[in-house]
Amino acid sequence: MKLWAEIAAAFFAYVIVGWIFMLLYMALQRFLSATDVTFDYSWSRDGNRFHPNIRVRNHSKTRTYTLAGIAYRNEVDRLVWLDNRSLMGKELKPLSVNDFPDVSPVRNGASVSDCMQMKVMLRLESGRSVWLEGQGPLPMRKADVQRAACILRDMLDRWAA
């Protein structure tokens, strides 16, 4: 009876270790897909209208993403304007950097200070918004989780290359 108990214990130990490795692999894949698309932006002026110049980077080596829209939020996190025309259908090829300098002007951006206080957020056609916030023209402080995600993503990219 002792032999069968040892066999059963070893079997269950291997099953548990297998589940742990599978969960770690799933968490890594989820993290990598969440940090695939990053962007930064600066503001341009056409007369008295302001629009962002957006640069989007796809870190994925295999997946192509399609952009859907831009959301502009102010400092109290209220929606100022939603632009679904400027970037709708633009594809982000794997390992590409895309510049979008001709985005529609912001409707409620009347001054430079108004625009500097807005957050620009991108949404993908899959319905998922880009998790990492865009880095604007001012030196903004990233959240600790976002900073750690960027550092970890860079380390994984260097290690894999």
N, C-alpha and C positions, 0 to 999 in steps of 0.2 A: 504494500500500500504506500510505502514511503516513496518508491520510485515514481508512481503516478502522481503523487502530490508535488514532487519536484518538477515533473514535466508540465503539470498544469500551472504551477507558479511561474516557470520560465515562459510558457506560452503567454500568460496574461501580462508579464513584464514586457515582452516584446511587442504585444499589441498596444500597451500604454505608451511605450517609447515611440512606436510608429505614429500614434495619434498626436503626440507632442510635436514630432518633426513635421507632420502634415499641417498642424495649426500654425507653427512658426513659418512654414513656407507660404501658407495662405496670407498671413499677416505681412510678410515681406512683399508679396505680389500686390496686395492691396495698397501698401505704402508706395510702391513704385508707380502704380497707376494713378495714385492721388497726386504725385509730384511730377508727372510727365510734362505738363504744360506750365510754363512760367512766362510772365510778361513784365515789361516796364514801359513807362510812358513819359512824355513831356508835353507841355502845352504850347500851341501855336496860335497866332492871332491873324485873322483876316478882317481888317477894318475894326469893327467893334464886336465881332463874334469870335469865340474861342473854340478850338477843337484839339483833342489829344492826338499826338503822333505815337502810335502804339507799335512796339516790337514784341513779337510773340516767339517763344522758342519751344520746340517739341523735343524733349529729351528721349523719347521712346525710340528704340531701334527698329521696331516692327509695326507699330500702330500709327495709322493716319487719323487725325482728328479733323472735324469740321466745325467751324465757328458759327454761332447763331446770333449773338447779340451782345450789347454793352449796357451795363447798368451804371448809372451815376448816382452816388449817395453823398449826402452832406455829413457834417460832423456829428449830428445826432442820429445818424444811420437811417434817415428817411430817404425814400426813393425820390430823386429829383427828376430824372428822365430815363426812359428806356429806349435805346436805339437798336431796332431790329433790322435796319436796312443796310447799314454801312458794311458790316462784316458777314452778313448772312451767306452761307454757302462757301466761304473761303476755306480751302483745305490747308492743313498743316501736315506736310510730308514728314516721314521719320527723320530725325536728326537735322531738322531745318530751323533756320531763323528767318522770320518773315517780318517785313516792315509794312505798316499800313499808315502812311502819312495823310491820306485824304479821307479821314473819318468825318462824318457830318458834325457841324457845330452843335455845341450844347445849347439847348433852348434857354435854360435859366442861368447861364453863366454870363453875367453882365460885366464882371470885372475880374481882374487878375486874382484878387484875394478870394473871390467866390470860387474860382476854379481851383486855386491852390488848396482849398479846404475840402474839395470833393474827392471821394474815393471812386476809382474806376474799377469795375469788376466785369470779367468776361464770362460768357455762358457758352457751353458747347452744345451741338445739336442733339446729343444724347440726353440733354436735360441737366447734365451735371455742370455746376459752375466751377470755375478754376479755383481750386482750394487755396493756393497761395495768392495773397493779395498782390496787386501790381505795385511795383516800386515807383513812386512818383518822383517829381523833380526835386522835392525837398528831402533832406535826409530823415526819413521816417524811422521810428523804432519798430522793428518787427517783433511780433509776439515770440516768446521763448520757444514755443512749439514750432513755429514757422522757421525760426533761425536754426533750430536743431534739425528740422527736416531738410533744409538746404545743405547744411554741413554733411549730414549723413548721405544724402543723394550724391554730393560731390565726391565723398570718400568711396562710395560704391562704384561710381563711374570710373574713378582713377584705378581702383582695384581690379575692375573687370577688363580694363584696356591693356 
